[in-house]
């Protein structure tokens, strides 16, 4: 296994940081790698905005109950950004283009592009000895970001990214069997079912080592059967021009 594959296979979400600083020269390498990934139609609809004001990080961390937002050395809001794509568009052509960008597959493409980019940022950071975690939860603090970052129409927060020097390594979390991820010619539900049954045994042992009495399916049931009001997030997307037609 080459060095790149080792970094990928050993990746883990890092939520505890030493407080040491990532120098600007290393940060430029990480951001350059994150920018180098493919994107929908080469629209490059992704922008990273780093929040350096500790008070803003503290507010966001408190609101979403994620202290590592505040303790990370570098914290980024990642935007689905069609504002820069529309620079130079005026009048009717801008109106038509903005309507087309509201199509579900195009709007989704910006979020997917952001996800690919965020993964590249994490791998680049880990290759340099740093660690981090991508998060959707802090998006719930969107109003804080809107107030602080002055985000224009056709930009929307889709992820956040925290980076820093790891304070220990939590270990690599087991993944589903490869057979549930890589299939050929058809979707074989029997393979999926067996793979999940096997994985539940693995994850029960994994969780028990962390004093949690559940398997993967039970863990997901707890998360997915809670009634959540996402109205604010839906309305936020609409206000920003992502009407998803």
N, C-alpha and C positions, 0 to 999 in steps of 0.2 A: 504494500500500500504506500503510495507516494505521500509527500508532506501535505499537499492540498487535501487529499482524501482523509488523511488523519485529522486535520482541522475540522473538516465537515462532520466526520463521524463522532468526534469528541465534543461537538458543540453542545452547550447547555445554557439555559437561561440563567444569567447572573443577576441577582437582586441585592447582593451585599458588596459594598465597595470600600476600599481602604481610605478613600479621600485624597489619594494621590492624583496629580494632574496629568491629563493626556496632552502632550505638547502639540502646538499648532501644526508642526511639520508632519506628525503622525496623523493628525485629524485631516489634513489635506489629502493624504494617501487614502484614508478611509472614505472620505466624501467623493474622491475621484473614482474609486472602485464602485461606489453606490450609483454614481452617474453613468457608469459605463455599460450598464445592463440594457437589454432590449426593452422597448416600450411600444405601446399600441400605435401602429402606423408612423413610428418615429415622431409622434407628437411630443414626446418627452414631458408628459403632463404631471411631473412630480417636483415638488420644492420642499427642501428641508429648511426649517426656521429654528435656529438654536436659541433657546431661552437661557440667558446668562444672569438674569435678575433672580437672586435667590428667593426673594419674597414672593415672586410669581410661582416659582417651583414649589415653594412651601404651600401656597394657596391651593394649587392643583393637587398636591399630594394629600392635603387634609380633606379636600372635597371628595376624592375618590378612594381614600383610605389606602394609599399605596406609598409608604414612606420612602421607597427607593427612588421615586420621582425626585424627591428633595435631596437625597443623599448621593445621587449620581453626579459624576464630574461634568458630564456633558448630557444635556437633555434637549431632544429635538421634537418639534411638532412636524409631522410629515403631512403634506398637503396633496390632495388630488387637485391639480392646478391647470385649468383651461384658460385662465386669465392671460397668461403669456402667449398662448396659442392664438388668441384673438387680437393681439397687438397688430395694428395696421389694418384691421377690419373696421369698416364704418358703414353707417346707414343700413340699407337693406341687406347687404351681404353679411354684415355682422348679425343682424336679426335672424337670417336663415341659418348661419353657422351655429349660433347659440341654440337654436331650436334643434338642430341636428345633434349637437353635443349632449342634449338632454335625453337622447335615445338610450335605452337601458344598456345595450352592449357597449356603447361608447363611454358612458359614465362608469360602468363597471370596469372598463379597460383602464381607466385612470387609477382606480383602486388596486387592480391587479398589478399594474406597473409599479405602484408604490410598494406593494408587498415584495415583489421581486427585488426592487432596489434596497429595501430594508434588510432583506436576507443577505445581500451582497455586503452591506455595511457591517453586519454582525460578523460574517466570515472574515472580512478584511481586518476588523478589530481584533478578532481572536488570533489571527495569524501574526499580529504584532504584539501579542501577549496581554491584550485587554479582554474585556467581556462586556456583555450587555443583555438587554431584553427588549423585544418589541412588544408593544401593548396597545390593545384597543380600548381597554377600560378607561384610561385617562382622557379619552375623547369626550367623556361625559362632562369634562371641565371646559367644553368648547367656548362658553361665554367668557371665561377668563382669558382664553387665547384671543378671542375676537377683540376684547377690550384692549389687550396689551399689544397685539401684533398688527392691528389695523389691516385685517385681511380683506381684499377686495372681492367683488362678486366673481363667481366661477372659480373660487378656491374654497376647499373644504377640508377640514382636519379628518384624516382617515386612520392614522396610526400615530403612536409616539415611540420614541427610541431613547433608551437610557444607556449610557456607556460609562465605563470607568475601569479602574484597576481592581480585579476581583479580590475579594476578601474570602479566600477559600474557593473550593469548587464543589458544587452540590452533587456531582456525579451525573452520568448520562441516563436520562429516563428511558426505559425500554420502549420500543415502538412495536406496533402491530407486526405480525409476520409479513415477510415480503410478498407472500402469496396473496395477501389481501390488498396489496398496493399495485402489484404488477400481474395483470392477467392478459390472456391472449385470445383474440377472436370473439370472445363473448364474456359477459359478466356472469361468473359462476357464484351464485348465492350460497351454495353448499360449502364452497371453499371459504367464503366470507364468514359464514356461521361458525365453521370449525376453527378458523383462525381467531375469531373473537373469543370463543370458548377457551382456547389455549391461552390467549393473551390475558383473559380475566384472571387465570391462575397466576400468571407472572406478575400482574399488577397488584393482586392481593398481597403477595409476598413483598413487593416493593413498598406498598403503602403501609403494611404492618411494620416494616423497618423504620417507618416514620410515625408510628403510633396512630395510624389511621385504619379503621376496620371497614374496608370496602374494596371492591374491585373496580375496574374501569367503567363497566356499564352502570354500576350503582353510583359511582362518582358523577357520571354524566346525567343520570336521572335527577340527582339533586340539583344540578345546575340548570337543567333544561325544563324542569316542571315548575319552576318559580314563575309566578305571574309578574311580568315586568312592564312598566309603562315606558314605551320608547317613543311616545308622541313628540317629545321635545327634540329628539335626534332626527326624526322624520321631518319635522317642521324646519329644523336647522338646515337640512339639505335643500329643501325647497327655497328657503330664503337666500341661499347662496347660488341659486340658479340651476341646481341639479334636480330637475323635476321628474326625471325618470319616466319618460313616455314610452 
